[in-house]
Amino acid sequence: MTRAVLFDTETTGLEPHLGHRLIEVAALELVNDLPTGKHFHALINPGRDIPEEATRVHGFTAAHLSDKPPFGAVVSDLLAFFGDGKLIAHNARFDFAFLNAEFALCGQAGLDAARMVDTLELAQKRFPGMPNSLDALCRRFAIDLSARSTHNALLDCKLLAEVYLELTGGRQRGLRLEAQRSAGRVLAYTFAGTRQPRPIVPTAGEAAAHDAFLGRLREPLWRMT
């Protein structure tokens, strides 16, 4: 059983080295690349203003977050949820940079880049030269975007989990997946059965009709030896 964590962040801007801060972080647990239903989510008071252009993206203002805890108050719970497995994000270098900047302010070690799985890079390799934003990938894979009016870290995680499954070929691992549940949450996913070959044998009438059809063709390849 392989555990990983898929996560997303929202921020006050694009550059942590210019003083921009984290305002939201959400994460989903994956077991064997499938969501278990266990998640982490926190809204964070950045301790600074939120520019209007950032608010237009995610909908949060400084007033919305004035009563939320600082990042230092949630860092232990976040690190515990992350564990030590791989960490999956879309444009992961952006999210890693912001989290590592916040960890540094708290005196914590940064995330190891070796744990990073970037779904943007996966998508660019699979669909070179095509739009590969989260919205574009959801549309390409026919994933419902109706609930996404602004960027929201938890919703984006749920959408990205479906995209990640598509990018890694997860929907083709079997005809049906059966969840094994314990203590009210999914622990693992197993195949519900194996596919058995079903040969298709034509009837005598179908074979005769096919032979008659070939008789009307000029030098049919099917009869050449």
Number of C-alpha atoms within 10 A of each C-alpha: 8 11 19 22 25 26 27 26 26 23 23 26 18 14 13 18 10 8 11 20 26 23 27 23 24 22 26 26 22 24 17 16 21 21 23 19 13 13 18 16 17 21 22 24 21 21 16 12 13 20 14 13 11 16 17 12 15 18 14 23 17 17 11 12 18 14 11 15 16 18 25 15 12 15 17 12 12 17 13 9 16 21 12 14 12 18 25 25 25 25 16 20 15 15 20 20 16 21 21 17 21 20 18 12 12 13 10 15 12 14 17 12 12 8 13 16 20 17 24 19 15 16 21 14 10 12 12 11 8 11 13 20 15 19 17 13 23 18 13 12 12 10 15 11 14 6 7 12 10 14 16 19 22 21 16 22 24 20 19 25 24 19 25 24 15 15 16 13 10 15 13 10 10 13 11 13 14 12 15 12 12 9 6 8 12 18 19 21 18 13 12 12 11 9 8 6 6 6 6 6 8 10 9 9 9 11 12 12 12 12 12 11 11 15 12 9 9 7 10 11 9 7 9 6 4
